[in-house]
Amino acid sequence: MTLSVSVAVAQTAPSPAPQTAPAQAPAKDALGRETPQGLVTGLISAFAAGDYDRAARFFTTKKIAGNAGTAASRAALAKTFQQVLDRNGRLTTPAELSTDPNGRIDDGLGEGLERIGTIQTEDGKVELLAERVESDGVMVWVISAKTLSAIPALARTNPDSLSFAALTNYVPAGPVVGGAPVVHWGMLLVIAGLAYVAAWLVILLVRLIVRLIKRAHGETTVTRFMEAAAAPARLLLTAVLFVVALRWIEVTVVIRYYAEFGAQLTSWFGLAWLMWRLSGAAGEVALGRMSRRGQLSAYAIVSFLRRVFQGLVALALVAALLHVFGIDFTTALAALGIGGLAIALGAQKFFENLIGSLTLILDQPVRVGDFCRFGTALGTVEDIGMRSTRIRTLDRTVLTVPNGEFSALHIENFSRRDRFWFHPTLSVRYDTDPEQMRFLLQELRAMLYAHPRVDPDPARVRFIRLGASSLDIEIFAYVYAVNMDDYLEVQEDLLLRCMEIVAKSGSGFAFPSQTVYVARDSVRDGEKATAARDSVKQWQEAGELQVPRFHPDRIRELRNTLEYPPPGAAVR
């Protein structure tokens, strides 16, 4: 009949324009029971509010032996269930519960079943199970019929036979706050304080042991790791002692649930903190050993790996917290994709700088401590990070350059020089005659070849120019020096010796000025000029004047006769 009516209506009514039905969102459960985590969280919330009618909605709708199935009886069963949990029960915290609507498939319970807690009895632990059923067209998780059937028997268990001492029974309960008596909250604070004091005493003992080791053997790798781990270890130990003590004290399941959850979060933060501090200490130990061995090139690599590990620790902590609060981190990544996530978070520059830092670490154009020129700036590299490089400029300011930009610049590394370039130009007066010029060239060459800090190849001295107001002599040589300060010391000695040779020749340095000569501006030193001519004449007779570089035997002879400091000695 329905079909015929539909056909009739279709024949008489005009056909509406076809419309696309909007996609309907999947139905949601009003109590949030789609996952095991939502089941337990909602049940605890109902217990804390004292709403046993709502708590009963987290029970299965199947027939339970000994239960009439009325709303009143189900509310009473919920209240009894809480009393059993208060005495010797424990509900699994969100940190351990699954956020997957299908639950865990690797717990050995089969499909549609989930372990959500335990109750301690004289015969051992009784597991609390949840099952997945359909309710109003939505698949939800509820307390299983098997668990609910065991509640009446568990309620008849002697309450004082399974726990330590119900200390809270000897103190007035007081008003109820947050689903639990005030005395229970106070007991919670007392346990937390005692756990912290006990952990503080243990760490204090460890610190005393570290001091004794330092006095006997000095700073060691073990002591450095122990000092780095002291503070996070105290936090971890406090959380562990707190949970252990909590299970020996009889408080409501609401407090026990939230307290264990808080202790788990604290232990996660403590563990992440511990890994962070240990990775920092390991990096310092590795850098210290490399510095002692002179392996400074690995400084940036160790620093980068330490930062990467610390970043992974932080990422793991964030992923764990997202899981606890019902956000599936892996599902979010799969939905967005790595590329989509980078664009969504605006991380293009971050990845560009990360690739730049990898380039700097692998190619090593600069290392920490190198003095370099990049672009138009000069400075010393202080740190190569994952995103940027910090440089101490000559003005003693700190310049931060993104690694993506820094790796694309033309970088001139002054710290990698094997020799320093000594390249002055001596400008002497125009009244210097050719014999004096030959004397100057010969003496300057002899000085360079004989100096132990000058590389004789390709050291050269040449008369290069008849300038506007001077005769120019170019000196070209390379100096062996450890650093710039050492080179400046050698350069100072070489320039002083050049001045002595110019004075010895009877000439002098020219000034960049124009002079109108009406007479000779000075009288040359006749004796020195005569001596210079005699020396040049002797060199010409010996055939040594035309040799631009001395023979190695002549160099050894000069170094033995002239007074120079030995190699490696400081030049004064």
LOVEX-91428 format. One record per residue: residue in one letter; x, y, z of N, C-alpha, C, O in turn. Coordinates in steps of 0.02 Angstrom, whole numbers, plus 50000, padded with zeros to 5 digits. Example, Ala and Ser with C-alpha at 12.3 -4.5 7.8 and 13.67 -1.06 7.14 Angstrom:
2
A506604971650390506154977550390506604983550390507124983450423S506424988850354506844994750357506455000250394506705005750402
***
This chain:
572
M500414994050000500005000050000500425006350000500255011249967T500945006150035501385011950036501665013549968501735019349949L501815008249932502095009149865501585012449820501765016949781S500925010349823500415013149780500285020349796500185024449751V500275022049860500165028949879500735033349854500615038849830S501315030949859501895034649836501855035949762502025041349738V501635030849725501575031649653501045036749635501145040849591A500475036549671499935041349658500155048349671500015052849632V500495049349724500735056049741501225058349689501235064249670A501635053849665502125055549614501785057649549502045061849513Q501175054549534500845056049472500465062649475500415066149424T500205064549533499805070549540500215076649557500055082149534A500725075949596501125081749618501665083149567501945078549537P501815089649557502355091249511503025088849538503135088749599S503455087049494504105084449515504555090249536504695094649496P504795090349598505235095649620505925094849588506115089449566A506275100349585506945100249558507395095849601507365096249662P507795091649570508225087249610508715091249652509035095849628Q508765089549715509215092849761509665087649793509475081949806T510275089749805510755085349838510665085849913510735091249942A510525080249944510425080350017511085081850052511595078950034P511075086350100511695087950135511955081950174511575078050203A512615081250173512925075650209512805076350283512955081650312Q512545071250314512405071450386513015069050425513345064150407A513165072750478513715070850521513535064450558512955063450575P514025060250572513875054150609513575055850677513775060650710A513095051650698512755052850762513255052350819513715048250819K513135056650869513555056850928513165054650989512565055850994D513495051351035513175049351097513185055251145513705058451154A512625056651176512565062351221513015061751282513215066751310L513175055651302513595054551361514335053551343514745052551388G514505053751279515205052951260515475045951269516055045051285R515045040951258515255033951270515525030551207515565024451204E515725034551156515975031451094516625027751103516785023251064T517015029551153517665026451165517705024051237517335026451280P518155019251253518245017151322518455022951368518245023251426Q518845027451341519035033251382518435037551399518375039951456G517995038551350517395042451363516935039051413516605042451453L516905032451412516495028751461516725030051532516325031951575V517365028951545517625029651613517605036851636517435038251694T517775041551592517755048551610517045050751628516945054351678G516565048651589515865050451604515625047251668515255050351706L515815040951681515595037551742515885040951804515525041851853I516515042851802516815046351859516485053051869516375055151926S516315056451815515975062851821515295062051855515105066251896A514935056751838514285055551869514365053751943513975055951985F514875049751961515015048252031515185054552070514955055452127A515585058852041515785064952076515185069552089515165072952140A514705069552042514105073752051513575070352093513075073452111G513675063952111513185060352150512555058752110512035057452139D512595058852044512025057652000512045050351980512335048551929Y511715046052020511745038852008511265036751952511365031551921D510755040851938510335039351880510745040051816510685035851771R511155045351812511575046151752512125040851751512315038351697A512385039051810512905033851813512635027151788512995023251757A511985025851801511695019451779511635019151703511585013651675R511645024751670511595024751597512245022251565512275020951505F512775021551606513405018851581513425011251590513935008051576F512855008351614512815001151623512494998051560512155001451522T512604991651552512314988151496511554987551506511304987651562T511204987051451510474986351455510254979051458509664977551459K510734974551458510564967451462510284965651530510394969251579K509914960151533509624957851596510164955451643510584951351625I510154958251705510654956451754510304952251808509774954051833A510624946751827510324942351877510234945951943510694949351966G509644945351973509504948452038509334955752033509284959052084N509234958451973509074965551964508414966151927508334963251873A507944969851956507284970351926507284974451862506824974051822G507814978451853507864982351792507534989051796507524992751747T507244990851853506934997451860507465002751867508055001351881A507255009151858507725014651864507995015151934508585016651944A507565013951984507785014552053508305009152069508805010452102S508165003052046508624997552060509294998652025509824996952052R509275001451965509905002651928510295008351961510915008051963A509955013451987510295018752024510605016052088511165018052107A510245011552122510525008452182511135004252166511635004252203L511105000652109511674996752088512275001252073512844999452089A512145007052043512685011752030513005014252095513615014952099K512595015652145512865017952209513275012452242513805013752270T513025006252238513405000552266514064999652229514584998152259F514045000552164514654999952123515175005052146515765003452151Q514955011252159515435016252183515715014352251516315015352263Q515295011752296515535009852362516065004352357516555004552394V515964999552313516454994252303517114997152277517654995352299L517045001752229517645004852202518005009152254518615009552255D517625012352298517925016552350518365012352396518895014652418R518155006252411518515002152458519144999152427519685000052454N519064995652373519644991852347519684991952270520004987552241G519384996852238519364996952166519825002352136520025007052169R519965001352073520365006152035520115006251963520085001051930L519945012251940519755013051870520365015451831520765019451854T520425012851770520995014651728520955022051709520425024651692T521515025451713521545032651699521535033951624521665029351585P521385040151603521375041651531522045040351497522065039151437A522595040651535523245039451505523325032251480523725030851436E522925027651508522985020651490522395018151448522415012651422L521865022251441521275020151405521335021751331521685026451311S520995017851291521005018851219520525024351198519975024951226T520735028351150520305033451120520025031151053519705035051018D520145024951036519895022050973519185019350986519085015751034P518695021050944518025018350954518005010750955517545007850985N518475007450924518495000050924518854997250984518864991150994G519165001551025519534999251083520204996151064520424996551006R520514992951113521154989551100521014982651070520554979051091I521414980951021521344974450990521914969751009521934963950988D522384972251050522964968151069522954966351143523474964651171D522364966751176522334965251248522114958151262522064956151320G521984954151209521814947151218521104946051242520934940351260L520674951151242519984950351266519484949151210518904947551223G519704949951150519244949051094518934955651074518994960751108E518584955351018518284961450991517674963351032517264959151050G517604969751046517024972351082517094972051157516614973551192L517664970151184517774970051256518394974151273518874974451235E518374977451331518924981751352518994981351428518504981451464R519614981051451519754981051523519804988251547520214992151522I519384990251597519354997251619519534998051692519495003651718G519724992651727519914993351797519944986651832519854981451801T520084986851897520124980851938519834982252007519814987952030I519624976752040519414976952110519794971652147519794965852127Q520124973552202520524968952240520084965052289519684968052326T520134958352289519764954052335520254949552371520854949552357E519984945652417520404940952454520694935652407521224932852421D520344934152353520564928952307520974931752249521184927952205G521084938152248521464941152194521084946952163520604949552193K521294948952104520984954652071520424952352025520484947351989V519884956152027519324955051981519344960551928519364966451945E519344958551866519384963451812518704966451798518194963051797L518704973051787518104976651768518114977251692518594979851663L517574974851659517564974651587517014979251560516494980251591A517154981851501516664985751464516544982251398516984979051370E515934982951372515764979851309515454985051263515164990051286R515514983851198515264988551149514594986051123514534980451098V514094990351130513414988551110513124994251069513424999651063E512534993151041512184998251003511645001451047511254997951080S511635008051046511145011751085510895017551043511275022151027D510245017351025509935022650985510315023750920510415029450898G510515018250890510845018750825511575020650829511885021850777V511865021150888512565023050897512915017550935512655014950985M513515015650913513915010650949514255014051008514645018750999V514115011551068514385014651129514695009251173514575003251163W515085011451221515395006951270515035007651336514895013251359V514875001951369514525001751433514854996551478515224992151454I514704997051543514944991951589514604985351573513994985051565S515004979951568514734973551545514284970351598514334971851657A513844965951574513384962351619513764957951668513554957051725K514324955051646514724950751690514994954551750514994952051806T515224960651738515484964651793514924966851840515004966551901L514354968951812513804971151854513524965451896513294966651952S513524959451870513264953651907513684952051969513444949252017A514324953851966514774952452023514764957852076515064956852129I514434963452064514444968952112514124967152179514434968552230P513534964052182513244962452248513694958052291513744959152351A514024953152260514474948852299515084952652323515314951652379L515344957052282515924961052301515754966052356516184967852396A515124968152358514914972952410514904969852479514944973452528R514834963252483514814959852548515494958152575515554955052628T516034959952539516704958652561516874963152621516674968952622N517234960352670517424964252730517844970352708518374969352679P517624976452721517994982252696518664983252728519094986452697D518784980752788519424981952822519924976252811520484976552837S519734971152774520184965452768520654966052709521124962052702L520554970952667520954971252606521394977252601521864977352560S521284982352640521684988352636522074989352700521984985652748F522504994352701522914995952759522444998152815522074993852839A522435003852838521975006252889521555011752859521815016252825A520915011452870520475016752845520555022852891520115024352931L521105026252883521255031952927520725037352922520605040952970T520425037952864519925043252856519295041852897518895046352907N519205035552921518605034052961518655036953031518135037553065Y519245038653053519335041353121519315048953123519405051953176V519215051953065519185059253060518515061153031518275057952985P518205066453058517555068653029517625069952954518105073152932A517135067552916517185068052844517135075152820517485077152772G516705079152851516625086052829516195086452766515925081452744P516145092452738515725093252678516035089752618516635088352616V515605088452569515825085152508516015090552457515625095052443V516625090052430516875094752380517135090752321517565086452329G516875092052262517105088552203516965081152204517345077252176G516425079152238516235072152239516575068152293516525061952294A516935071352340517295067752392517305072052456517305078252451P517325068952514517355072752577518005076852581518515075152551V517965082252619518545086652627519125082952659519705084152641V518985078452705519525074852739519925070552689520525069552698H519595068152638519955064252588520435068652548520995066752533W520205074652530520645079352495521235081252540521795081952516G521095082252604521645083852650522145078152656522745079252657M521885071952658522335066152660522755065852597523335063852599L522465067752541522835067852478523425072752481523975071152459L523315078552510523855083552516524395081052564524985082052552V524185077752618524675075052665525115069852632525725069752642I524805065352593525195060252558525675063352509526255061352504A525445068352472525885071752424526475075052459527035074652434G526345078352516526895081552553527395076452579528005077552574L527145070852607527605065752632528015062552576528605061152584A527695061452519528055058652462528605063352439529155061152422Y528465069952437528975074752416529555074952466530135075152446V529395074752531529935074852581530375068652575530985069152579A530055062852566530445056652559530885056952496531465054952499A530615059352441531015059952380531585065052389532135063952364W531445070452424531955075552436532535072752478533115074352465L532365068552527532895065552569533315060652528533925060452535V532995056952484533375052152442533855055952396534435054052390I533605061152364534035065052319534585068652357535145069452332L534435070852419534955073952460535515069052474536105070852472L535335062752489535845057652500536265056552437536875055752441V535935056552380536305055752317536785061652305537345060552283R536565067752321537005073552313537615073052358538165075052339L537515070552419538085069652464538585064652435539195065652440I538325059352405538775054452374539155057552316539745056252306V538815061852277539135065252221539705069752246540235069952216R539595073252301540115077552329540715073452352541285075552342L540595067752382541155063552403541555061052342542165060852344I541205059252289541555057052228541965062652199542525061552176K541695068752200542055074452173542695075852213543225077352185R542635075252278543225076452320543775071252307544365072852311A543555065152293544045059852283544325059652212544925058552202H543895060752163544105059952093543995066152050544155066051991G543715071452078543575077452039542945076551997542565071752007E542835081151951542245080851908542315075051859542795074651822T541815070551860541815064751815541165064651775540705068551788T541145060151727540545059451687539955057251729539395059551720V540075052651776539535050151819539245055751862538645056451867T539675059751893539435065051935539045070251895538555073051919R539265071551834538915076451793538215073951776537735077851778F538155067551758537495064751744537055064651807536455065951803M537345062951863536955062751925536705069651944536135070351967E537105074751935536885081451951536335083851903535865087151924A536405082051840535895084051791535235080551805534705083451792A535255074451830534635070551840534325071651908533785069051921A534635075551952534395076152021533685079052024533245075952054A533575084851994532925088252000532365084251967531855083051999P532425081951904531875077951875531785071251910531225068751915A532325068251936532265061951972531855062952036531475058652056R531945068752069531555070152129530805070652112530385068152150L530645073752056529945074152035529655067352019529095065752038L530045063251982529815056451966529715052252029529215048752036L530195052552075530145048552136529555050752178529225046652209T529415057252180528825059752216528185056752188527745054652225A528125056652121527525053952090527445046452105526895044052118V528005042752102527965035552115527765034152187527325030052200L528085037552235527925036552305527205038652320526865035552362F526975043852287526285046152297525785040852275525305039452311V525905037752217525445032652192525455026452238524935023552252V526055024552259526105018652303525735019852369525365015552392A525835025752399525495027352462524745027952453524355026152498L524525030452395523815031352383523435024752383522855024452403R523765019452360523425013052357523375009652426523025004652433W523715012252475523675009552543523195013552586523045011552643I522945019152562522485023352600521805022952568521735023352506E521285022252610520605021352584520295028152573520085031552620V520245030252509519905036352490519415034552434519435029052407T518985039252417518485037852366518815036652299519365038952286V518455033052256518715031552189518795037852148519215038152103V518395042952161518445049252124519125052452136519475054452089I519315052852201519965055752218520525051452191521015053952163R520455044752200520985040252178521085040752102521645040552077Y520535041552065520565042051992520945048451971521415048151932Y520715054051999521035060351979521755060952006522185063751972A521875058152065522555058452094523045054252053523605056452039E522845048252034523285044051993523395047151924523945046851897F522875050151897522945053451832523435059351837523865060151794G523375063351890523835068851900524555066451911525025069451887A524625060851948525295058151960525605055551895526205056151884Q525185052651852525445050251787525675056051744526205055751712L525285061351742525495067251703526135070151731526585072151693T526185070351798526795072951829527395068551812527935071151797S527295062051813527855057551796528055058351723528645057651707W527585059651679527755060851608528175067151601528685067151565F527965072451635528365078551633529055077251663529565079651637G529075073551718529715072051749530165067951704530765069051701L529875063051669530275058851624530535062951565531115062351546A530105067251536530325071551482530875076251506531365077451470W530785078951566531295083451595531945079751605532485082451592L531905073551630532505069551641532875068151576533485068951573M532505066251524532825064951459533135071351431533675071151402W532805076951441533065083451418533725085151453534205087051420R533735084351520534335085951558534905081151543535485083251537L534745074751535535265069751521535565070951451536175070151442S535145072751403535415074051336535865080251337536375080451303G535685085351378536115091051384536785089351416537305091651394A536765085151469537385083051501537805078751455538415079451453A537485074351416537865070251369538195074551316538765073251296G537835079751293538145084251245538745087951273539245088751239E538695090251336539255093751367539855089151376540425091151365V539725082851395540275078051403540605076751335541225076751331A540205075751283540485074451217540885080451191541425079651163L540615086451201540965092451179541615093551217542115095751189G541605091951282542225092451321542765087851296543345089751291R542585081651282543075076851256543335078951188543935078451174M542895081351144543115083451078543555089551082544025090251044S543405094051129543825100051137544525098051160545015100851137R544575093251206545225091051230545625087551174546235087851174R545275084351128545615080851073545705085351012546005083250962G545455091551016545525096050960545035094850904545135097350848Q544495091050917544005089550865543445094650867542865093050881L543615100950853543125106250857542625106050800542085109050805S542785102450747542325102150690541675098550708541165099650675A541685094350758541085090550777540645094250826540125091650848Y540835100350844540455104150894539745105350869539255104150905A539685107850807539025109350780538605103050772537995103150782I538915097450754538545091150745538255088850811537675086950815V538655088950864538415086850929537865091450954537355089050980S537945097950945537435102650966536785101550928536245101850957F536835100250863536235099150822535885092750844535275092650851L536265087350853535955081050874535625081650942535105078650955R535935085450987535635086451053534965090151046534485088351080R534945095251004534325098950996533795094650962533205095150979V533995090450914533515086050881533215081150931532615080050932F533635078250974533385073551024532915077051072532395074351089Q533105083051095532665086651141532005088451107531485088451139G532035090151042531415091451006530975085251001530365085851007L531275079350991530885073250988530575071651056530015069151060V530945073051110530665072051177530055076451188529545074251213A530115082851169529545087451176528955085251132528385085651154L529105082851071528575080551027528225074351055527615073851050A528605069851084528315063851115527865065751174527335062851183L528075070651213527665072951270527015075951245526485074651273V527055080051193526445083151166525975077851138525375078151149A526255072851102525835067451075525495063551131524915061651125A525855062351186525555058751243524995062751275524475060051293L525095069351282524585073551312523965073851267523405073851291L524075074251201523505074251155523105067751160522495067851158H523465062251168523125055851176522705055651240522145053251240V522995058251293522645058251358521985062151354521485060151383F521995067751319521405071951315520975070351254520565074451233G521065064351227520605061851176520745063951106520315063151062I521335066651092521515068751024522025063850997522565063051025D521855060550943522305055550913522825059150870522665061850817F523445059250893523975062950859524125059850791524215063550742T524155053250786524325050050722523765051150671523895052050612T523135051050694522585052250648522605059350621522465060550562A522775064150664522835071050642523385071850590523295075450541L523945068550601524485068950553524295065650487524445068250433A523955059950490523745056450429523235060650390523235060450329A522805064250426522305068250392522615074350357522435075950301L523075077450391523375083450362523915081850313523985085250262G524315076650327524895075250286525465079750308525355085150335I526065077550296526645081550316526655088150280526785093350311G526525088150214526515094450177525965099050200526075105050210G525365096250209524805100350232524925103050302524735108750317L525235099050345525375101350412525875107050411525815111950449A526385106450367526875111850363526545118350340526705123750367I526095117850290525765123950266525285126650319525235132650329A524915122050352524425124250402524765127750460524495132650486L525335125450479525695128550535526165134050514526515136950555G526185135550449526635140750426527365139050437527765143350456A527535132650426528205130250443528675129950383529185126550386Q528505133450329528945133150271529635136050287530145133150270K529635141750321530275144750339530655140450388531275140050386F530285137050432530625132650480530995127150445531575125750461F530665123850396530995118450361531565121050317532065117650307E531485127050290532025130050251532635131250295533195129850275N532515133850355533075134950401533365128450427533965127950439L532945123350436533185116850458533645113750405534165110950422I533445114250341533875111750288534525115750285535055112950273G534465122350296535065126550297535545124550353536145124450343S535265122850412535695120650467536025113950451536615112950468L535665109350418535975103050397536545104350347537055100950350T536445109150303536975110850255537585113450291538145111650274L537485117850340538045120650377538425115250416539035115450422I538045110350442538365105150482538735100150439539285097950456L538445098450381538765093450338539345096450299539885093350297D539255102250269539795105350230540315108750274540895109150256Q540105111150333540555114450381540955120150349541565120250354P540605125050317540985130950295541235135050354541745138450348V540875134750410541095138050471540975133350529540555128850526R541345134350583541255130650644541185135650701541345141550694V540955133250757540895137650815541585140050836542045135950844G541665146550843542305149550860542675152350801543185155750810D542435151150739542775153750679542605161150669542045163350681F543105164850646543005171850628542915172150552543335169750515C542355175050530542185174750460541855181250437541635185350477R541835181850371541465187250339540895184050299541015179650258F540295186250310539715183950273539335190050249539095194050289G539295190750184539005196850156539465202650169540045202750148T539215207650205539615213550223539785213650297540095218550320A539605208450335539715208450407540305204050425540465199250390L540615205750481541175201850508541005199850579540695203750616G541215193850599541085191750668541315184650681541545181150636T541235182650744541435175950767540815171850779540345174050813V540795165850752540215161350759540185158850831540665155850855E539625160050864539535157750933539105151550938539205147350983D538615150750893538175144950898537835143850831537625148550798I537775137450812537415135450752536825131250776536905125450795G536225134250774535635130850799535235127550744535455127250687M534645125050761534205121850712533875126950667533705125350610R533775133050691533435138150651533895143750629533825146350574S534375145650671534785151550656535485150550682535625145950721T535925155050661536625155250683536745161850717536575167150690R537055161650776537205167750813537935169550804538375165250810I538065175950789538735178350774538885184450817538475189050821R539465184550848539695190250888540095194850842540625192950818T539835200850830540145205450784540735209050818540845208150878L541095213050779541665216850806541435222250854541815224450897D540795224450848540515229250895540265225950959539975229251001R540385219350966540185215351023539435214551029539175212951082T539085215550974538365214150972538275207050945538715204250914V537685204150959537515197350936537055197850876536505200650882L537265195250820536875195350758536605188350746536975183450743T535945187950739535615181550726535395181150653535015185350630V535645176150618535495175350547535145168650536535415163550557P534555168550505534225162150490534685157650447535025160050402N534685151250463535155146750429535005146150354535465145150314G534365146850334534215146550263534545152250226534785151350169E534565158150256534895163950225535645163550233536015165250186F535885161250291536605161050304536955156150258537495157650233S536655150350245536965145350203536995147550129537395144850091A536585152450110536585154850041537065160650030537165162749973L537375163250083537835168950077538535166550056538705160650064H538925171250030539635169950018540005170750084540025176250112I540285165350109540595165250175541345164850167541605160250134E541695169550196542435169450197542665167950267542565171950313N542985162250275543195159950341543935161650352544375158750320F544055166450396544745168550410545105163650456545725163450457S544735159650493545055155050540545365149050506545745145350538R545205147950443545485142150407546135143850371546395139550334R546415149850379547025151650344547625147650370547715146950430D548015145050323548625141550344549205146350350549685145050387R549185152150312549705157250315549375164150309548815164750283F549725169250332549475176050328549875179950276550485179150270W549525184050239549825187850184550135194250210549795198650237F550795194750200551175200950217551295204650152551685202350110H550975210450143550985213650078551005221350084550545224750062P551535224050114551595231350118551925234250056552255230650018T551835240550045552175244249992552585249850024552305254150058L553245249750013553685254750042553785260349991554015259149935S553635266350009553715272249966554305276349991554275279250045V554865276449951555465280149971555535286449928555195287249877R555955290949951556025297449919556315296749848556645291849831Y556185301949807556425302049739557175303449734557475302249682D557475305849788558195307049785558605300749798559215301049803T558265295049802558605288549809558885286549741558515285849692D559555285749739559855284149674559815276649661559645272849707P559965274249602559905267149585560305262549630560075257149648E560925264749650561335260449694560995259449761560995253949789Q560705264849787560345264049851559735259549842559575255549886M559385260249786558795255949774559005248649770558655244349797R559565247249736559795240349733559975237749803559845231949820F560275242149842560445240349911559815238649951559795233649987L559295242749944558675241549979558365234849958558165230850001L558325233649894558025227449870558395221349895558095216349916Q559065221649893559465215949915559395214649989559335208950011E559415219950029559365219150101558665216850123558595212750169L558155219350090557475217250107557365209850089557045206250127R557625207750032557575200650014557945196250065557695191050086A558545198450083558925194550132558555194050198558555188850231M558235199650218557855199650281557265194750277557145191050325L556905194650222556325190150216556545182850214556255178750248Y557055181350174557275174350167557565171650233557505165750247A557865176050272558185173750333557695173250392557855170050442H557115176450386556655176550443556325169650451556075166950402P556325166750511556065159950520555305159450514555045153950505R554945165050520554215164750517553945166550448553335166950438V554395167550400554185169450332554315163450285554845160350287D553815161850244553895156550194554305159350136554085163950102P554915156650123555335159350070555055158450000555295161649953D554575154149992554275153049926553525154249932553165150149961P553265159849904553565164249853553715171149880553445176049854A554135171849930554315178449955554705182349901555155179649870R554505188649891554845192749840554805200049860554355202249896V555305203849835555345211049843555495214049775555985212149743R555065218749751555145221549684555035229149685554605231749720F555455232349645555365239449632554845239949577554985238149520I554235242349593553675241449547553435247949515553095247749464R553605253749543553275259649518553675265949531553985266849583L553665270449480553885277349489553255281449503552935283849456G553095282349566552475285549584552505293049575553005295949555A551935296249591551885303549584552355307149631552625312449614S552465304349690552895307649739553365302849774553675304649824S553425296649748553845291749782554055286349734553765285449681L554575282649755554785276449722554505270649763554665270049822D554095266449732553715261349768554045254549763554235252249709I554115251249821554395244549826553855239949855553595241249909E553675234749819553165230049842553495224049876553975221149850I553225222249934553445216249970552875211249970552315213049989F553005205249949552495199949945552775193849980553285191149958A552445191650034552675185750070552105182950113551615186450126Y552175176750133551695173550177552045172050244552615169950246V551675173350298551945172650365551595166850400550985166150396Y551975162750434551685157350474551475160250542551875163150578A550825159350559550575161850623549985157550644549625154750603V549895157250710549345153250738548685156750728548185153650710N548665163250741548055167150735548235174350717548815175850705M547735178650716547845185550696548295189250745548725193150723D548225188050809548655191350857549385189450847549835193650850D549495183050834550185180850821550455184050757551035186050754Y550035184450706550265187550643550425194950652550925197250625L550025198550689550155205650700550825206750735551175211650723E550995202050779551635202550814552225201550764552715205250767V552165196750719552685195550669552705201450620553245203750602Q552125203850599552105209450553552445215650583552795219250548E552345216750646552665222350679553425221750675553775226650662D553685215750688554415214850685554675215850613555205218850604L554295213350563554515214150494554515221550473554985223750439L554015225250492553985232350473554555236350507554845240750476L554705234650569555255238150603555915236650568556335241050561R556015230450546556635228750511556665232350443557205234350421C556085233150410556075236950347556285244250359556655247150320M556045247150413556245253950430556995254550442557315259350421E557275249550476557995249550489558385249150424558895252450416I558155244950377558515244250313558465250650272558965252650242V557885253950271557815260250235558285265450265558615269150228A558315265850331558765270650363559495268950349559915273350341K559645262550347560335260250335560565261950264561165262950253S560095262350216560275263850147560425271250136560675273150083G560275275450185560375282550176559785286050143559825292050131S559235282350128558645285350099558135286750153558305286850213G557535287650135556995288950183556325288050150556275287250089F555805288050190555125287150165554865293750137554995299150163A554485293050082554205298950048553525300650077553185296350105F553335307050069552685309350091552255310550029552515313049979P551615308950031551185310149973551015317649966550465319849981S551515321449942551415328749935551785331149873552205327649845Q551615337049851551945340249794552435345549820552255349649862T553045345449794553565350049817553865353649757554035350549707V553935360149762554265364149710554995364749731555155367949781Y555435361649691556155361549708556485367949680556465369149619V556775372049723557205377649703557925375849719558395379049695A557995370749761558655368149779558535361249808557965359149818R559065357949822558995351349852558735352249923558995356149962D558205348449939557875349550004558285346750062558165348750119S558755342350048559175339650102559825337050072559855335450013V560315336650113560965334050092560985326650110560875324750167R561125322650061561145315450074561755313750117562265317150117D561675308450153562225305950195562745302950148562665297450122G563285306650139563805304550091564125297950110564255293850066E564265296850174564595290750195564155284650182564395279450158K563525285350199563075279650189562975278250114562945272550093A562925283650075562845282650003563455279249974563395274849931T564055281349997564675278149973564695270849992564895266649952A564495269350054564495262350077564005258150036564155252450019A563415261050019562935257449979563205255949909563105250449882R563555260949880563845259849814564375254449816564415250249771D564775254549868565295249349874564985242449880565235237649850S564445241849918564125235249925563835232849859563895227049842V563525237449822563245235549758563795233349710563715228649672K564365236949713564925235149669565185228249685565355224349640Q565225226649751565455219849771564965214449748565175209049726W564295216049752563805211049729563855209949654563775204349629Q564005215549617564055214749546564665210549527564635206349482E565215211649563565815207649550565715200349568565995195849536A565305199049621565185192149642564635188749601564535182749606G564275192749561563745189849519563115188249557562715184149535E563005191449615562415189849655561855194949646561305193749670L561985200449614561495205849612560885204149570560335206349586Q560975200249516560425198949470559995192949491559515191249457V560165189749548559795183849570559195186149613559315188649668P558565185449589557995187849629557885183849693557635186549742R558075177449692558015173349753558695170149766559035167849720F558875169949829559515166949847559485159349841558955156249845H560065156549830560135149349829559995146649899560155150049948P559695140649906559565137949974560185137950018560125139050079D560775136649990561375136850033561495143850059561705144850116R561355148850016561435155750037560925157650091561085161450137I560315154950085559795156350136560015153450203559945156750255R560285147250203560515144350266561085148450296561135149250356E561525150950252562085155050276561835161450308562085163650360L561325164650275561055170850303560715169650370560805173550417R560335164150375559985162850438560465161150495560305162050553N561065158850478561565157450529561935163750551562175164250607T561995168550505562395174550520561975180250548562195183950592L561355181150521560935186650545560595184850610560465178950624E560455189850650560155188850715559395188850709559095194150701Y559095182950714558375182250713558165177450768558555173050788P557555178250793557325173450844557225166650814557055166150755P557315161350852557205154450827556465153350810556045156950835P556315148450768555615146950750555205145350812555435141650856G554595148050815554155146850872554245151650929553815151950974A554795155450929554895160150984554495166450972554365168350914A554275169651026553885175751020554325181450993554895182251013V554045185250947554405190950917554255197150958553675198750970R554775200450979554685206451021554925212550983554895218151009
***
